[in-house]
Amino acid sequence: MPRNIAEFRIIGQVGGIDEKDKVTYVNVASNYNRQVNGEWQEDTHWNRVTCFAKCAEYAGKAAKGDMVHVTGRVRQTSYERGGETIYGTDLVADTFSVLNRANSEN
């Protein structure tokens, strides 16, 4: 039987890490180029990745500015607040690797 999947891959730099009791959130920047008025500009997209268990442990060892490679699952979420349904999207990490340390000497 075929499997249906929704997955992501991000290679980017860590902008911040928010460690909680059982989960770690990592903001990772990915950069794209886009043309504005005939000129090419960098367009940075911030992605908030949710890490549990071993991924959270690895993410907790990363630092701001580190280049990381993260893969995982895309999960749609919803909850009620004040009688209104709020929808969101979670990026749940399956793998988290530091590719290059920001403070390393190249």
C-alpha positions as CSV (number, residue, x, y, z in Angstrom):
1,M,0.0,0.0,0.0
2,P,1.4,3.4,-0.9
3,R,2.4,5.8,1.9
4,N,1.3,9.4,1.9
5,I,3.9,11.7,3.3
6,A,4.4,15.4,4.0
7,E,8.1,16.1,4.7
8,F,10.6,19.0,4.8
9,R,14.3,19.6,4.5
10,I,16.0,22.8,5.7
11,I,19.6,23.7,5.4
12,G,20.1,27.0,7.1
13,Q,21.5,29.0,10.0
14,V,20.2,28.9,13.5
15,G,18.6,32.2,14.6
16,G,17.6,31.1,18.1
17,I,16.9,28.2,20.3
18,D,14.1,27.9,22.9
19,E,14.5,24.9,25.2
20,K,11.5,23.8,27.2
21,D,10.9,20.8,29.4
22,K,10.3,18.1,26.8
23,V,10.6,20.1,23.5
24,T,13.1,22.4,21.9
25,Y,12.1,25.0,19.3
26,V,14.8,26.1,16.8
27,N,14.4,29.1,14.4
28,V,16.3,28.3,11.2
29,A,16.8,30.8,8.4
30,S,16.6,29.7,4.8
31,N,17.6,32.2,2.1
32,Y,16.2,32.6,-1.4
33,N,16.8,35.2,-4.1
34,R,14.0,37.2,-5.6
35,Q,13.9,40.0,-8.1
36,V,12.5,43.4,-7.0
37,N,12.4,46.2,-9.5
38,G,14.9,44.4,-11.7
39,E,17.4,43.9,-8.9
40,W,18.1,40.6,-7.1
41,Q,17.7,40.7,-3.4
42,E,18.1,38.0,-0.7
43,D,14.8,36.9,0.8
44,T,15.1,35.2,4.2
45,H,12.5,32.8,5.4
46,W,12.4,31.9,9.1
47,N,11.2,28.4,10.0
48,R,10.3,27.3,13.5
49,V,11.3,23.6,13.9
50,T,9.9,21.5,16.8
51,C,12.3,19.0,18.2
52,F,11.6,16.1,20.6
53,A,13.7,13.4,22.3
54,K,17.1,12.8,20.6
55,C,16.5,15.7,18.1
56,A,15.9,18.1,21.0
57,E,19.2,16.9,22.6
58,Y,21.1,17.6,19.4
59,A,19.3,20.9,18.8
60,G,20.2,22.0,22.4
61,K,23.9,21.6,21.5
62,A,23.6,24.0,18.5
63,A,24.2,27.7,18.8
64,K,23.1,30.9,17.1
65,G,24.7,31.2,13.6
66,D,25.5,27.4,13.2
67,M,24.6,26.0,9.8
68,V,22.3,23.0,10.3
69,H,20.5,20.4,8.3
70,V,17.0,19.4,9.5
71,T,14.5,16.9,8.0
72,G,11.2,15.9,9.3
73,R,7.4,15.8,9.0
74,V,4.9,18.6,8.3
75,R,1.9,18.4,10.6
76,Q,-1.3,20.6,10.4
77,T,-2.7,21.6,13.8
78,S,-5.8,23.3,15.0
79,Y,-7.3,24.4,18.3
80,E,-10.1,26.5,19.7
81,R,-9.6,29.9,21.3
82,G,-12.5,32.1,22.2
83,G,-14.9,30.2,20.0
84,E,-12.6,30.5,17.0
85,T,-10.6,27.8,15.3
86,I,-6.9,28.6,15.0
87,Y,-5.0,26.7,12.3
88,G,-1.2,26.2,12.2
89,T,1.6,24.1,10.7
90,D,4.3,22.4,12.7
91,L,7.6,21.3,11.3
92,V,8.5,18.3,13.5
93,A,12.2,17.3,13.2
94,D,13.2,13.6,12.6
95,T,16.9,14.4,12.1
96,F,19.0,17.4,13.3
97,S,22.6,17.8,12.3
98,V,25.1,20.7,12.8
99,L,27.0,21.1,9.5
100,N,29.2,24.0,10.5
101,R,29.8,25.8,13.8
102,A,29.5,29.6,13.7
103,N,32.5,30.0,15.9
104,S,34.7,27.5,14.2
105,E,37.9,28.5,12.3
106,N,37.6,27.5,8.7
